[in-house]
Amino acid sequence: MREGMNGPVLEVGELVKDYVTRDAKLRQRVARAVDGISFAVQPGETFAIVGESGSGKSTVGRVLLKLTDATEGNVHLLGEEILGMPERRFRALRRHIQMVFQDPLAAFDPRATIRSSLREFAGFGGGRSRAEQNRAIDQAIRDVGLPPEISWRRPSQVSGGQLQRLSIARSLLVKPQLLFLDEPTSSLDVSIRGQIVNLLVEIQDREGIAYLLVAHDLRVVYVMAHRVAVMYLGQFVEIGTRDQIYERARHPYTRGLLEAALLDEPARAGDPVRLTGEISEEQVRKPGCRLTPRCPFAEARCDEPQQLRPTGDGRLVRCWKAVEVPVSIGLHGSGSSSEGR
Amino acid sequence: MTATADGQAPAVSKPPRRRARAAGRLLRRPAFVVLLLIVLIALFGPFFLGDPLELGPDTLAAPSMQNWFGTDQFSMDIFTRVVHAARLDLLVGFIAAALAVLAGMPLGALAAYRGGAFDTLLLRVSESLQAFPTLLLALGIVTALSPSIPVLVMIIALVNVPVYLRLTRSAVQPLVNADFVLAARCAGKGQFTILRRHVLPNVSEVVFAQFSVNVAWAIQILAALSFVGVGVKLPTPEWGAMVRGGADYMIYGQWWVALFPGLAILATVLTLNQVADEIRHGS
């Protein structure tokens, strides 16, 4: 029914997620994990969110799947607002948005066979006979390059890489339009990562699924993403196409992150930026730029609130200096914008 | 989803056989074998022995070839009575513990799953129940009501409910947000389906281990209640009551009247506790 629509698969507006905890004296403490994030994911594209641990990137996906409640904002899945939707009504919509977990071993019930875990998805919403479910399961497992017999094993009897393939197969059984990939490779051996990345790219090319990728491995993001958002302490500090981000990053944080990743290509514009110190949640309570204690270019004006501002080539950057006086932060001119992947 | 029994589906893959191995593994655990023996004695022993209330020629006869465990003050054969009593004690212990599991496990799981006020309320209620010494609480309720076997079972079950509630709650809590539970939610499964299919099976090991301990505990409570005189009364064969009846003769040198039923309690309780250990560490 929605096959022919051309709007974005997912549209997120001003999303806020607070975690409320109480300290030893029962005083309420609010930790803002996600602070006013907006983005859209188009059909068939990969939108990546990168950032350090603690930047709030995984929380975004969990909110979108309604595995945890949002505090504010709105989320439209295939044009329908889902945040306020009661769980019962959303259950039918779950077939459009699925998730691949970081640790495949934790994502499967340790007591159940892999097949019975897959069957839960094959039988989504009912209406499929057991024979149809079996055929769908066997096909899904073959599609990720494994023999169907493997599904009779238990999760602990299968290698991490195989289990992650099975986890991908499982989430595809309901034919989702959007797949949330939560660090899909970071719990795997380095030698396996490439295979999983290739598999995901292949599936996207074949099925036209949109991916929301959350990762801190910048190589994985480079291979998979069309557009990239860089997240720091709950906010996006820069959004652009993959090449804009990787080749001509503007925000000091993005540049520091790329520098730290030791990627040898592509050649980047501008002087190297070294970030010092560590991510600190103290900064969330201050009105200005949250990177100031770590940023080599910080000055007085950075303590004013910073907005995401367009730079003219289609990207958004949350840094007045990068937008207004790029030369002073070591950026010499910028080339023409180009397409991602 | 649909319950069409379509076993001959043209699935490429078929499940491998297993199951027989699980039973074999159980039999290799010593305490489990001993427990099995005790249960078998309780079940079939009485068929080979006489009436536990039958009076013999001598009172307080010492253990001999005729009366293996001797006779008591009423001249009844103690061996016959100890075996008969196993039925009552094991049955009461088992049923009481089973009732406690049936009530405590779902409540504890729900408390962990729901959280909030429901969780707090259940916790406070079970805390106030647990604040009393178990035996005193049971004693109080029994004396308030009339002590019959069903009442005793209910009371022993009741004082055990908080144990399961808390145990299940703490076992379920880390699973509520486990990835595989979230995955089941992504598959569109409802709360109760997830609880039944994914959460409870994953805590069953802990709960079964506790169950074994609890049967032992229930037997002890029953014996203790009988010992202080509010449980089962003589001449009904029950271990605790028999120990009570024999205690008076201990100082006159007739040790066998109290010793053998006491040993029966000891053996059963130790075995059940050992079985719990084997469940926890084995598998």
Interface residues (C-beta under 8 A of the other chain):
Chain A: R62 L65 L67 R91 A92 R94 R95 Q98 M99 F101 D103 A106 A107 F108 D109 P110 R111 A112 T113 R115 S117 E120 F121 G123 F124 G125 G126 G127 R128 S129 R130 A131 N134 R135 D138 P148 E149 S151 W152 R170 S171 V174
Chain B: M1 T2 T4 D6 A9 P10 A11 V12 S13 P15 P16 A178 D179 F180 L182 A183 A184 R185 C186 A187 G188 K189 G190 R197 H198 P201 N202
